[in-house]
Amino acid sequence: MAAIASLVAPPSFVAAQEPPVDPGLYSAMEWRGIGPFRGGRSVAATGVPTQPHVYYMGTVGGGVWKTTDAGMTWSNVSDGELSTSSVGAIAVAESDPNVVYVGMGEHAIRGVMTSHGDGVYRSTDAGRTWMHLGLDRTRSISRIRVHPDDPDVVYVAAQGAPYGANEERGIYRSTDGGETWDLILHVDENSGASDLAMDMTNPRILYASFWDHRRLPWRVVSGGEGSGFWKSTDGGDSWQEINAGLPELMGKTAIDVSRANPDRLFAMVEADPGGGLFRSDDAGDSWTLVSESWTIRARAWYYIEVYADPVDEETVYVMNAPFMKSVDGGRTFSSVAVPHGDQHDLWINPLDNEVMVNANDGGANVSFNGGDTWSTQQNQPTAQFYRVNLDDRFPYHVYGGQQDNSSVAIASRGPGGIGWKDWYSVGGCESARPDFDDDDPRFVYAGCYMGIISEYDHVTNSTRDIAAYPVMPAALQAREMKYRYNWSAPILVSDFDSDVIYHASNYVVRSQDRGMTWEEISPDLTRDDDSKQGYGGGPITNEGAGGEIYGTIYGFDESPHDPNVLWTGSDDGLVHVTRDGGGTWTDVTGEWGEAIVNAVHVSPHDPATVYIAVTRYKFNDFTPLAYVTRNWGESWQAIADGIDDEAWVHVVREDPVQPGLLYAATETGVYVSFDSGEDWQSLQLNLPNTPINDLMVHERENDLVVATSGRSFWILDELQPLRQAAEVADGEHHLYAPGHVYRWAGSGGFGGGGGGQNPPPGAVIDFVLGAGFGADTAASPEVTVEILTAAGDLVRTMSTDPDDEVSPGASPLSVERGANRVVWNLRHESIPNIPGAYVFGSLQGRRVVPGDYQVRLTVDEWSMTQPFEVRMDPRLDVPLSAYIEQDRFVADVANELAAIHRAASVNNDVRGQIESAMERIGEHDDTESLVAEGEDLAGELETVADSLYQSRTVDGQTVINFPTRLKFQYVFLHGNADADQPGVSMGSRDVLSDLRARWTVHQATNQELLGPRLDAFNRMLGDAGFSVVIVPPRPPRPIS
């Protein structure tokens, strides 16, 4: 085949437009990832032969990850560098491991949650930075091969678009590191390169496998005259077919060449009859079918991957649902245990074939013993979630179904971060859309494919099947099914009556007794096109897992205003509404044609207003489509202006507090509209590049929660800047009214690192510094944030120029022009310490009492004040009086501790002055009596100081070497009494009484020494002509 020259430019982007609302008003907001840290699908992984602890993983919605410790930890190395997030192939140059190539767009083309890519990226610094190299319309890349001696010579197997014809399919070559490309092998617009092998002993020899395929919404078409194998012996300049002896009709194909014996090839072929593993021992001149086991060729479109061992020519691996290994040249296979099912890639170290990395639907895992044991996947926050739901527990939990795993309920915060103990399964399976009574989610209803639905009981941790028609119609034609359920069928528990459950197929069925009985309350609400209700796969292999069942209800919502109003949207483009509880239904479909109505959302503010997200990605059309009706569906208005090309829309929801404030989940990120959808702008902030499958606002906690397709769950805390953005005058300072905050009973900590992140630990205070702030960089005005009681009493001060007398040990605020976010930890000012003294424990200020507070922002002479509330932890059954009692007690301890510190500090200062004076006085004659008095006074002061604190303690170990003093016990009591749960124990009162008695004695002695005794000594100094000792002044105000 003649080579086709093709220089592919980087992707074009829509010209940037000025967003309607200045993003600088909310740019201080931050997303936080909560996990779970349980790996999601990966179809690409590779290693570095000379660095056996270094591996790369490409996820299908989470970008590129790297481990330098053989899988103990993984770090993302592509955030902010890549424009798309689905990785199909990764290759490291053996001659220069700093050079890494990544091909975008997953090649295991699922009917649900398949994201295309934008070509090839290259790193020349081992993944730190990346450069886009073009080929952006290849859509899906299955393999990359790099010349073993020249990192600039690289070949790319472009599988192409899953959903339509694609001229950019084929094998590409670059000899200049990706600056230019040649399309050197192209079969046709329907057949893409599903694999590519290189003879690493003679890299001029290449083998390519092609796959004639197409994804339709109702069928996966796998097989045709374009499938087959090709060989080049001149580096890709020319190619010849090598299909002699292979089946006439082939589907998906894969190929590899043995590094141990380059004449030996292995090829996987989808065919029936005659499919399986073929072997050639003459470099492709002829083929022999060595295994036709269905275990290695089932569900061909999703698997069909073969890997020759680089050291042993008799060993070959085939990836299918299980990880299969043959040691007799492919004749027989055994299964290798791996952490997860559904295998997609394998890299074997050519220097040691016991060392390998495997990619599957659970992430990537490393082995050093040929697969006997593997590294964990429980450290990869790359889960793909179909949908998201939220309950109203405290803390609230986030629910969803993880692709090829289970349903999940995960806490939105946890002790010290969100770990593995904070999430669990709640019935159903991977495709679950869990729903429940928000206030009391004892029973969780979660689904699975083909109509499975279960009830999970939080009390007993048990599940039971409650399907309306419990059958398993696997591999049947859709037209044979009583109910056609979507892969991720809607389930809804009524907000008006939690005994009422809805489950949608092509019909809506309702149960009013927790699933014991069901009734149909609708006709078929789809197009019911019989021509699209056949088998799910062909012409060779059927696909009957449920992902291709078509003509189903996919979007479903109950009006929050009226339980009799229900809306449906089908995966073939219809929208219906009933206003009488299902008695009658009205078709209110707009003019968007056949498409997926991905989500239906009734406005929380107006019963006639409904938002829908429409997608046509399964028709190879990625145009963002969203619509709103404000008249019960009589007419629809398109509302997608401002959303980027190909950022097709998954869902649109309206803020439950602020009318007209909308959020959109799209294929490339999150968007926000401040004007009811007329204009959209990015709300990505620090959220990684990943598809957003769903989002929901937690009304009580003012949080926006998203389900991603490759980065697990993320939360945007405290939506006040978005809700109040319209109140900000152009270019002026502004303080947003904070949301409520809880005095949390439990250990804190932000988390992260190896688990999910907690929300900011305290009251979130957002403000904007206007356009003029910082214009004079030499003299920026002081900015202070003050916390006040409702009565106006000062509790805490945070400042860009803190006063240590007012805020002991405080760090200066870091602020900038535009949006700023400060977190107050719900504590009073810290207790001032004795200079230089070690503290075993903490001197942080005590917790505040729940109640009404104010925050005041001051910039130079401008100020603004907003109210907010500190709430009690709702899990505690204690009265407010218990908090007040605790506050008074801890305040007494704090004030006495501060007095001890003050006494010791003054004591040390005065004693230092006396000792310095004695050194000077001792040089003069006739001063013996004065020196003696000074030494006595200094000695007595030292005795008192030693009773107040242990100066020899310098760290946590020396605490146990030297006897503790009064300060230590007061610090311990302060921390003990300032517990997160209120109240004061009898023991604490007894300890304070005993400590106070001791302090009273030491205080009296210290005052005597620093008063009359020091006065007498100063008179002696004055009479002798020496300067007097000065007692330092008291602080300007006591501890609040």
ZADO-661364 format. One record per residue (C-alpha): x, y, z. Coordinates in steps of 0.25 Angstrom, whole numbers, padded with zeros to 4 digits, always signed. Layout:
ZADO-661364
XYZ/...
***
This chain:
ZADO-661364
+0000+0000+0000/+0006+0014-0004/+0009+0023+0008/+0000+0035+0010/+0007+0047+0014/+0000+0054+0026/+0005+0065+0035/-0006+0066+0046/-0007+0079+0053/-0010+0081+0068/-0025+0082+0071/-0032+0095+0068/-0040+0102+0080/-0051+0111+0080/-0046+0126+0081/-0047+0130+0096/-0058+0139+0099/-0060+0148+0111/-0068+0140+0122/-0081+0147+0126/-0077+0146+0141/-0062+0149+0145/-0056+0136+0149/-0047+0144+0158/-0060+0145+0167/-0059+0130+0171/-0045+0126+0167/-0041+0123+0181/-0051+0111+0182/-0045+0098+0182/-0050+0084+0178/-0046+0072+0187/-0045+0058+0183/-0052+0048+0193/-0049+0035+0186/-0051+0024+0187/-0037+0020+0185/-0041+0007+0177/-0035+0006+0163/-0044+0009+0151/-0042+0003+0137/-0028+0004+0130/-0025-0001+0116/-0010+0003+0115/+0002+0000+0124/+0017+0000+0122/+0030-0001+0129/+0044+0003+0128/+0053-0009+0126/+0065-0003+0133/+0057+0003+0144/+0049-0009+0150/+0041+0000+0160/+0036+0010+0150/+0023+0008+0142/+0013+0016+0135/-0002+0014+0135/-0012+0020+0125/-0026+0021+0130/-0039+0023+0122/-0043+0036+0129/-0032+0039+0138/-0020+0042+0130/-0006+0037+0132/-0001+0031+0145/+0013+0027+0149/+0019+0019+0160/+0034+0019+0165/+0032+0009+0176/+0026-0003+0168/+0012+0001+0170/+0012+0004+0185/+0008+0018+0181/+0003+0024+0168/+0004+0039+0164/-0003+0046+0153/+0007+0052+0143/-0003+0058+0133/-0012+0068+0140/-0011+0081+0134/-0003+0076+0122/-0013+0067+0114/-0026+0073+0107/-0033+0059+0108/-0032+0048+0119/-0035+0035+0112/-0022+0028+0110/-0021+0016+0099/-0006+0013+0099/+0007+0017+0106/+0021+0014+0101/+0035+0017+0107/+0047+0018+0098/+0056+0007+0102/+0068+0015+0097/+0064+0027+0105/+0054+0025+0117/+0052+0039+0118/+0044+0039+0105/+0030+0034+0107/+0019+0034+0097/+0004+0034+0100/-0007+0031+0090/-0021+0036+0094/-0035+0030+0093/-0038+0016+0099/-0038+0004+0090/-0047-0005+0098/-0059+0002+0092/-0070+0000+0102/-0084+0005+0099/-0085+0013+0112/-0074+0022+0117/-0065+0022+0105/-0057+0035+0103/-0049+0038+0091/-0036+0044+0090/-0028+0055+0083/-0016+0049+0077/-0002+0047+0083/+0006+0053+0094/+0021+0052+0097/+0029+0054+0109/+0044+0056+0109/+0046+0057+0124/+0039+0044+0129/+0025+0049+0130/+0028+0063+0136/+0023+0071+0124/+0016+0067+0111/+0015+0072+0097/+0004+0070+0088/+0008+0064+0075/-0005+0064+0067/-0013+0052+0061/-0024+0058+0069/-0035+0052+0060/-0030+0038+0061/-0040+0037+0073/-0035+0024+0078/-0021+0019+0079/-0018+0004+0082/-0003+0003+0082/+0010+0011+0081/+0023+0005+0077/+0037+0012+0078/+0049+0008+0071/+0059+0001+0081/+0071+0010+0077/+0064+0023+0073/+0054+0030+0082/+0050+0039+0070/+0045+0027+0061/+0031+0024+0066/+0019+0016+0060/+0004+0019+0065/-0007+0009+0063/-0020+0018+0061/-0032+0009+0063/-0041+0021+0060/-0055+0026+0064/-0064+0016+0070/-0077+0022+0066/-0075+0026+0051/-0066+0025+0039/-0052+0031+0041/-0042+0033+0030/-0031+0036+0040/-0030+0021+0044/-0018+0013+0041/-0003+0012+0044/+0005+0025+0046/+0020+0027+0046/+0029+0039+0050/+0044+0039+0049/+0045+0053+0056/+0039+0050+0070/+0025+0053+0065/+0027+0067+0059/+0022+0061+0046/+0014+0048+0043/+0012+0039+0031/+0000+0030+0029/+0007+0018+0024/-0004+0008+0025/-0019+0011+0023/-0029+0000+0020/-0043+0008+0019/-0051+0017+0027/-0057+0006+0035/-0045-0002+0039/-0035+0003+0049/-0022-0003+0054/-0025-0011+0067/-0011-0015+0069/+0004-0013+0065/+0016-0022+0067/+0030-0019+0065/+0042-0029+0063/+0051-0023+0074/+0063-0031+0068/+0060-0024+0054/+0051-0012+0056/+0049-0011+0041/+0039-0022+0042/+0026-0018+0047/+0012-0026+0048/-0001-0019+0048/-0015-0024+0051/-0027-0017+0046/-0042-0018+0051/-0054-0015+0043/-0064-0010+0054/-0074+0000+0058/-0082+0004+0070/-0097+0006+0069/-0105+0010+0080/-0113-0003+0079/-0102-0012+0074/-0087-0014+0073/-0083-0018+0059/-0070-0026+0060/-0065-0032+0047/-0064-0030+0032/-0054-0030+0020/-0045-0019+0026/-0041-0028+0038/-0027-0035+0036/-0012-0035+0037/-0001-0027+0030/+0014-0028+0030/+0025-0018+0026/+0040-0022+0025/+0044-0008+0022/+0040+0000+0034/+0026+0003+0028/+0029+0008+0014/+0022-0004+0008/+0012-0014+0014/+0007-0028+0010/-0005-0036+0015/-0002-0048+0023/-0015-0055+0024/-0013-0068+0018/-0019-0079+0026/-0028-0070+0034/-0043-0069+0034/-0049-0062+0023/-0058-0054+0032/-0051-0048+0043/-0054-0038+0054/-0045-0032+0065/-0031-0036+0063/-0018-0035+0071/-0003-0039+0068/+0010-0040+0075/+0024-0045+0071/+0033-0053+0080/+0046-0046+0084/+0052-0059+0087/+0049-0064+0073/+0045-0054+0063/+0040-0064+0054/+0029-0068+0063/+0016-0059+0063/+0004-0060+0071/-0010-0055+0066/-0023-0054+0073/-0035-0055+0063/-0050-0053+0066/-0057-0063+0056/-0068-0073+0058/-0065-0084+0053/-0050-0084+0054/-0046-0073+0063/-0036-0073+0074/-0021-0073+0076/-0013-0075+0063/+0002-0077+0063/+0012-0075+0051/+0026-0080+0052/+0031-0074+0039/+0029-0060+0041/+0014-0059+0036/+0016-0067+0023/+0006-0078+0029/-0003-0079+0041/-0008-0091+0050/-0020-0090+0060/-0014-0095+0073/-0025-0092+0082/-0040-0089+0079/-0044-0088+0094/-0055-0079+0096/-0049-0074+0109/-0038-0067+0102/-0048-0061+0091/-0061-0058+0098/-0066-0044+0097/-0056-0041+0086/-0059-0026+0084/-0055-0023+0099/-0042-0032+0099/-0034-0040+0088/-0020-0036+0093/-0008-0045+0092/+0006-0044+0097/+0018-0052+0094/+0028-0055+0106/+0041-0047+0102/+0050-0058+0108/+0043-0071+0106/+0037-0074+0092/+0027-0084+0097/+0021-0075+0107/+0009-0066+0102/-0001-0058+0110/-0016-0055+0105/-0024-0044+0112/-0039-0047+0113/-0048-0046+0126/-0037-0055+0132/-0022-0054+0131/-0018-0066+0122/-0004-0072+0121/+0001-0083+0112/+0015-0090+0114/+0013-0099+0102/+0013-0090+0090/-0002-0086+0092/-0008-0100+0092/-0013-0100+0106/-0016-0089+0116/-0017-0087+0130/-0023-0075+0138/-0013-0066+0146/-0019-0059+0158/-0019-0044+0157/-0026-0034+0166/-0037-0031+0157/-0044-0036+0144/-0045-0031+0130/-0031-0031+0125/-0027-0021+0115/-0011-0019+0114/+0002-0026+0119/+0016-0021+0118/+0027-0031+0121/+0041-0027+0124/+0050-0032+0113/+0062-0033+0123/+0054-0041+0133/+0041-0048+0129/+0037-0050+0144/+0035-0034+0144/+0022-0029+0138/+0011-0019+0139/-0004-0022+0136/-0015-0013+0133/-0030-0017+0135/-0043-0011+0139/-0038-0009+0153/-0026-0001+0149/-0011-0006+0148/-0003-0016+0156/+0011-0020+0157/+0018-0034+0159/+0032-0038+0161/+0029-0053+0161/+0022-0055+0148/+0009-0053+0153/+0009-0061+0166/+0006-0048+0174/+0003-0034+0170/+0003-0020+0175/-0010-0014+0180/-0021-0006+0173/-0026+0000+0186/-0017+0012+0184/-0023+0018+0171/-0034+0028+0171/-0038+0026+0157/-0052+0020+0158/-0062+0022+0148/-0076+0025+0153/-0089+0025+0145/-0097+0035+0154/-0097+0041+0168/-0107+0043+0179/-0106+0049+0193/-0113+0046+0206/-0115+0055+0218/-0108+0048+0228/-0097+0055+0236/-0087+0055+0230/-0095+0053+0217/-0091+0041+0209/-0089+0040+0194/-0094+0029+0185/-0091+0023+0172/-0088+0011+0164/-0074+0008+0160/-0071+0002+0146/-0068-0013+0147/-0068-0012+0162/-0079-0010+0172/-0089+0001+0177/-0082+0010+0187/-0086+0019+0198/-0075+0028+0203/-0075+0038+0214/-0072+0053+0210/-0063+0054+0222/-0056+0045+0231/-0046+0044+0243/-0033+0049+0238/-0037+0048+0224/-0046+0039+0216/-0041+0025+0216/-0045+0011+0213/-0053+0009+0225/-0062+0021+0221/-0068+0014+0209/-0076+0001+0206/-0085-0005+0196/-0100-0003+0196/-0106-0014+0187/-0108-0014+0172/-0095-0015+0164/-0086-0006+0156/-0097+0001+0148/-0105+0004+0160/-0113+0017+0162/-0115+0016+0177/-0127+0024+0183/-0133+0025+0197/-0140+0033+0207/-0130+0045+0208/-0133+0047+0223/-0133+0032+0227/-0126+0024+0216/-0128+0011+0224/-0133+0004+0211/-0124+0007+0198/-0130+0003+0185/-0119+0000+0175/-0120-0006+0161/-0111-0015+0151/-0112-0018+0137/-0124-0025+0130/-0134-0020+0141/-0128-0025+0154/-0131-0017+0166/-0128-0019+0180/-0132-0014+0194/-0120-0012+0203/-0123-0011+0218/-0113-0002+0226/-0118-0009+0239/-0115-0023+0235/-0105-0021+0224/-0114-0030+0216/-0119-0029+0202/-0131-0035+0195/-0136-0035+0180/-0148-0027+0178/-0149-0028+0162/-0163-0026+0156/-0160-0037+0147/-0148-0045+0152/-0142-0051+0139/-0128-0051+0133/-0129-0048+0118/-0115-0049+0115/-0111-0051+0100/-0126-0050+0096/-0131-0041+0086/-0137-0028+0092/-0150-0031+0085/-0151-0044+0093/-0151-0036+0106/-0163-0033+0114/-0156-0020+0119/-0144-0013+0112/-0135-0008+0123/-0124+0001+0121/-0110-0003+0126/-0112+0008+0136/-0127+0008+0138/-0133+0019+0146/-0138+0016+0160/-0145+0027+0169/-0150+0027+0183/-0161+0037+0184/-0158+0050+0192/-0172+0050+0197/-0174+0036+0201/-0161+0027+0203/-0169+0014+0202/-0172+0018+0187/-0161+0013+0177/-0160+0015+0162/-0152+0007+0153/-0152+0010+0138/-0149+0001+0126/-0157+0005+0114/-0169+0005+0124/-0169+0012+0137/-0173+0002+0148/-0176+0007+0162/-0176-0001+0176/-0183+0004+0188/-0178-0007+0198/-0163-0007+0196/-0163-0015+0184/-0172-0027+0188/-0182-0023+0177/-0181-0014+0165/-0191-0008+0155/-0188-0002+0141/-0192+0013+0141/-0188+0016+0127/-0189+0011+0113/-0176+0009+0105/-0169+0023+0106/-0159+0020+0095/-0159+0020+0080/-0160+0004+0081/-0153+0002+0067/-0153-0013+0065/-0141-0012+0055/-0132-0007+0067/-0137-0019+0076/-0129-0030+0071/-0116-0037+0076/-0106-0028+0083/-0094-0032+0074/-0090-0037+0061/-0088-0042+0050/-0079-0052+0057/-0080-0050+0073/-0093-0047+0080/-0092-0037+0091/-0103-0039+0102/-0098-0033+0115/-0109-0022+0114/-0101-0010+0109/-0107-0011+0095/-0122-0012+0100/-0128+0000+0092/-0141+0007+0093/-0141+0010+0108/-0144+0021+0118/-0131+0027+0123/-0135+0040+0129/-0145+0041+0140/-0150+0051+0150/-0161+0053+0160/-0165+0068+0162/-0161+0073+0175/-0174+0081+0175/-0184+0070+0173/-0183+0055+0174/-0192+0053+0162/-0183+0060+0152/-0173+0050+0146/-0163+0053+0134/-0156+0043+0126/-0146+0043+0115/-0142+0032+0106/-0129+0027+0100/-0135+0029+0086/-0139+0043+0088/-0153+0044+0094/-0158+0052+0106/-0171+0050+0113/-0178+0056+0125/-0190+0051+0134/-0197+0061+0143/-0207+0051+0149/-0197+0040+0155/-0196+0032+0142/-0211+0032+0138/-0208+0039+0125/-0195+0043+0118/-0192+0054+0108/-0181+0053+0098/-0173+0067+0099/-0161+0063+0091/-0154+0075+0084/-0147+0075+0071/-0133+0069+0074/-0136+0056+0067/-0132+0042+0071/-0122+0044+0083/-0120+0040+0097/-0128+0048+0107/-0117+0046+0117/-0123+0054+0129/-0136+0061+0133/-0137+0071+0144/-0149+0078+0149/-0146+0092+0154/-0146+0093+0169/-0152+0107+0168/-0163+0106+0157/-0171+0093+0154/-0173+0097+0139/-0158+0098+0137/-0150+0086+0133/-0135+0084+0128/-0131+0072+0120/-0117+0068+0115/-0117+0062+0101/-0105+0054+0095/-0103+0049+0081/-0089+0043+0084/-0093+0029+0080/-0097+0035+0066/-0082+0041+0065/-0088+0055+0068/-0081+0061+0080/-0089+0074+0080/-0092+0079+0094/-0108+0079+0095/-0116+0084+0106/-0130+0089+0107/-0140+0096+0116/-0155+0097+0116/-0162+0107+0124/-0176+0103+0120/-0177+0088+0123/-0171+0084+0110/-0179+0092+0100/-0166+0098+0095/-0152+0096+0097/-0140+0106+0097/-0126+0101+0094/-0116+0106+0105/-0102+0101+0102/-0095+0114+0098/-0081+0115+0104/-0079+0100+0105/-0067+0096+0097/-0068+0088+0084/-0069+0073+0087/-0072+0075+0102/-0085+0068+0101/-0094+0070+0112/-0097+0059+0122/-0107+0066+0132/-0112+0080+0135/-0117+0084+0149/-0121+0096+0156/-0116+0101+0169/-0127+0098+0180/-0124+0112+0187/-0121+0122+0176/-0131+0122+0164/-0125+0122+0150/-0111+0117+0155/-0109+0105+0147/-0098+0094+0147/-0094+0085+0135/-0087+0072+0135/-0080+0070+0122/-0070+0061+0115/-0058+0070+0118/-0062+0077+0131/-0072+0085+0139/-0079+0098+0135/-0087+0108+0142/-0097+0118+0137/-0102+0130+0145/-0113+0134+0135/-0122+0121+0134/-0114+0115+0123/-0113+0127+0114/-0097+0127+0115/-0088+0116+0121/-0074+0117+0126/-0064+0107+0132/-0065+0103+0147/-0053+0094+0146/-0044+0102+0155/-0034+0091+0161/-0043+0079+0156/-0035+0069+0148/-0038+0068+0133/-0048+0056+0133/-0062+0053+0128/-0073+0058+0138/-0084+0048+0137/-0093+0054+0148/-0094+0065+0158/-0103+0069+0170/-0104+0080+0180/-0105+0076+0195/-0114+0087+0199/-0112+0086+0214/-0097+0087+0213/-0096+0096+0201/-0087+0086+0193/-0086+0082+0179/-0083+0068+0177/-0079+0061+0164/-0077+0047+0159/-0065+0046+0149/-0062+0036+0139/-0048+0033+0143/-0045+0041+0156/-0055+0036+0166/-0064+0046+0174/-0060+0061+0176/-0067+0072+0184/-0067+0087+0182/-0070+0092+0197/-0077+0105+0200/-0084+0110+0188/-0086+0124+0194/-0077+0131+0184/-0085+0126+0172/-0099+0129+0179/-0095+0143+0183/-0086+0147+0171/-0097+0156+0166/-0095+0164+0178/-0081+0168+0176/-0079+0182+0170/-0070+0183+0158/-0056+0185+0163/-0059+0187+0178/-0056+0179+0191/-0066+0169+0195/-0069+0160+0207/-0078+0148+0204/-0087+0143+0214/-0082+0130+0219/-0090+0117+0221/-0092+0110+0234/-0081+0102+0240/-0081+0091+0250/-0073+0089+0263/-0070+0075+0258/-0069+0064+0269/-0057+0056+0264/-0043+0056+0260/-0040+0066+0249/-0029+0066+0238/-0030+0070+0224/-0026+0056+0218/-0021+0053+0205/-0008+0046+0201/-0014+0032+0201/-0029+0035+0203/-0040+0045+0201/-0039+0059+0206/-0048+0065+0217/-0054+0079+0215/-0047+0091+0221/-0046+0090+0236/-0054+0101+0240/-0062+0113+0235/-0059+0116+0221/-0059+0131+0218/-0058+0136+0204/-0056+0150+0200/-0051+0158+0188/-0041+0169+0188/-0044+0179+0177/-0036+0184+0165/-0028+0194+0172/-0023+0185+0183/-0008+0183+0182/-0006+0193+0171/+0005+0199+0180/+0013+0187+0182/+0022+0195+0192/+0011+0198+0201/-0001+0189+0200/-0012+0192+0211/-0013+0183+0223/-0025+0173+0221/-0031+0167+0234/-0042+0157+0236/-0048+0158+0250/-0058+0148+0256/-0068+0155+0265/-0079+0150+0274/-0093+0154+0270/-0092+0165+0281/-0079+0170+0274/-0069+0164+0284/-0055+0161+0277/-0052+0146+0277/-0041+0145+0267/-0033+0153+0257/-0026+0149+0245/-0017+0159+0238/-0007+0161+0227/+0001+0168+0238/-0002+0161+0251/+0001+0167+0264/+0007+0157+0273/+0001+0163+0285/-0013+0161+0280/-0011+0148+0272/+0001+0141+0278/+0009+0132+0268/-0001+0136+0257/+0004+0134+0243/+0001+0146+0233/-0011+0144+0224/-0007+0142+0209/-0016+0150+0200/-0017+0155+0186/-0025+0163+0177/-0038+0156+0173/-0044+0144+0181/-0038+0139+0194/-0042+0128+0204/-0038+0128+0218/-0042+0117+0228/-0045+0120+0243/-0043+0108+0251/-0054+0111+0261/-0044+0115+0272/-0041+0127+0280/-0027+0133+0280/-0015+0124+0284/-0009+0125+0298/+0004+0133+0298/+0016+0124+0302/+0028+0126+0311/+0038+0131+0300/+0047+0119+0297/+0039+0109+0305/+0036+0095+0299/+0021+0092+0299/+0017+0077+0301/+0003+0078+0295/-0004+0091+0289/-0006+0105+0292/-0017+0107+0282/-0029+0115+0286/-0041+0108+0292/-0053+0104+0283/-0064+0114+0282/-0078+0112+0287/-0088+0109+0276/-0097+0121+0272/-0098+0133+0264/-0085+0140+0259/-0080+0151+0250/-0068+0152+0241/-0063+0166+0238/-0053+0169+0226/-0045+0181+0227/-0036+0187+0216/-0030+0200+0220/-0042+0208+0224/-0052+0200+0217/-0059+0189+0224/-0071+0180+0222/-0078+0170+0232/-0086+0158+0230/-0093+0148+0239/-0092+0133+0240/-0095+0122+0249/-0087+0111+0257/-0095+0099+0259/-0095+0088+0269/-0091+0074+0263/-0105+0068+0261/-0100+0055+0265/-0098+0059+0279/-0110+0060+0289/-0105+0071+0298/-0111+0084+0301/-0105+0098+0298/-0103+0099+0313/-0092+0088+0313/-0084+0096+0302/-0085+0109+0311/-0081+0101+0323/-0069+0096+0316/-0065+0109+0310/-0065+0116+0324/-0057+0105+0330/-0047+0104+0318/-0046+0120+0318/-0042+0119+0333/-0031+0109+0330/-0026+0117+0318/-0026+0130+0326/-0019+0124+0338/-0009+0117+0328/-0007+0130+0321/-0004+0137+0335/+0006+0126+0338/+0013+0128+0325/+0013+0143+0328/+0018+0141+0342/+0029+0132+0337/+0033+0141+0325/+0034+0154+0334/+0041+0145+0345/+0051+0141+0334/+0053+0155+0329/+0055+0161+0342/+0064+0150+0347/+0072+0152+0334/+0073+0167+0337/+0078+0164+0351/+0089+0154+0347/+0094+0164+0336/+0094+0175+0347/+0102+0166+0356/+0112+0164+0346/+0114+0179+0345/+0113+0182+0359/+0123+0171+0363/+0134+0180+0356/+0132+0191+0367/+0137+0192+0381/+0129+0191+0393/+0117+0185+0386/+0117+0171+0394/+0104+0173+0401/+0097+0178+0388/+0103+0166+0380/+0098+0157+0391/+0084+0162+0391/+0084+0161+0376/+0088+0147+0376/+0078+0143+0387/+0067+0150+0379/+0071+0143+0366/+0072+0130+0373/+0058+0131+0379/+0052+0136+0365/+0059+0124+0359/+0053+0115+0369/+0039+0120+0366/+0041+0119+0351/+0045+0105+0352/+0032+0102+0360/+0025+0108+0348/+0031+0101+0336/+0042+0091+0333/+0053+0098+0326/+0061+0086+0323/+0050+0079+0315/+0053+0082+0300/+0045+0071+0292/+0035+0060+0294/+0046+0050+0299/+0052+0059+0310/+0038+0061+0316/+0040+0047+0322/+0054+0051+0327/+0051+0063+0335/+0040+0065+0346/+0028+0072+0340/+0023+0086+0346/+0011+0094+0347/+0011+0099+0333/+0011+0084+0327/-0001+0081+0336/-0009+0093+0332/-0006+0090+0317/-0011+0076+0319/-0023+0080+0326/-0026+0091+0315/-0025+0081+0304/-0033+0070+0312/-0044+0079+0316/-0045+0086+0302/-0051+0073+0296/-0059+0073+0284/-0071+0068+0292/-0075+0078+0302/-0077+0077+0317/-0067+0077+0329/-0064+0065+0337/-0063+0065+0352/-0048+0060+0350/-0045+0072+0342/-0051+0081+0353/-0043+0074+0364/-0030+0076+0356/-0032+0090+0353/-0035+0092+0368/-0022+0086+0372/-0014+0093+0361/-0020+0106+0365/-0016+0104+0380/-0002+0102+0375/-0002+0114+0366/-0008+0123+0376/+0004+0120+0385/+0014+0122+0374/+0007+0134+0369/+0008+0140+0383/+0023+0137+0384/+0026+0142+0370/+0018+0155+0373/+0025+0157+0386/+0039+0155+0379/+0035+0164+0367/+0028+0175+0376/+0034+0178+0390/+0046+0170+0389/+0050+0176+0375/+0046+0190+0380/+0056+0189+0391/+0067+0183+0382/+0064+0195+0372/+0066+0205+0384/+0079+0198+0387/+0083+0199+0373/+0079+0214+0372/+0086+0217+0385/+0099+0211+0379/+0097+0219+0366/+0093+0207+0357/+0081+0207+0348/+0069+0199+0353/+0062+0186+0348/+0050+0189+0340/+0038+0180+0341/+0032+0178+0326/+0018+0184+0324/+0005+0175+0324/-0001+0171+0311/-0011+0180+0304/-0023+0171+0307/-0026+0157+0313/-0029+0144+0306/-0043+0145+0300/
***
